[in-house]
């Protein structure tokens, strides 16, 4: 891949009805995970999850809108003034606010090589298409 890339977010390949932009693959990033997630106002379908199995920590950065991130049952703001880091074995869930939210989520494994999951690879089928 070339030494640089610039892409328009809304033109990136996306799955889950366009909500999950494959930003990492679109930009050719190989050393860490990076996706952009768009969620509509007050959406409650973002899954509570952790990364105990793969050891990945994540950082959540709000690009537009706002909401909250629930970490181990405690909610904190996600907006232009707040950024959150969540460790691998810690449960997290995002709650978009009344304007929805666009998040940049960056992930990696401390001291380890990044192994991109299939869902983040260009050309992989949209899991919603099979449903």
CORQUIBEL-V51750 format. One record per backbone hydrogen bond with DSSP energy under -0.5 kcal/mol. CO is the residue of the C=O (numbers start at 1). NH is the residue of the N-H. Records with the same first field share a line. If there is no record, write none. Layout:
BEGIN
CO=NH ; NH
END
This chain:
BEGIN
8=11
9=12
13=22
15=20
16=19
19=21 ; 38
20=15
21=23 ; 36
22=26
23=27
24=28 ; 29
25=28
33=107
34=24
35=105
36=21
37=39 ; 103
39=101
40=43
43=96
49=92
51=55 ; 56
55=110
57=108
58=86
59=61 ; 106
60=84
61=104
64=102
66=97
67=78
68=95
69=71 ; 76
70=72 ; 93
71=74
74=71
76=69
78=67
79=82
82=62
84=60
86=58
87=90
88=51
91=72
92=49
93=70
94=96
95=68
97=42 ; 100
100=66
101=39 ; 103
102=63 ; 64
103=37 ; 105
104=61 ; 106
105=35
106=59
107=33
108=57 ; 110
109=112
114=116
117=120
118=121
120=25
121=124
125=127
126=129 ; 130
127=131
END
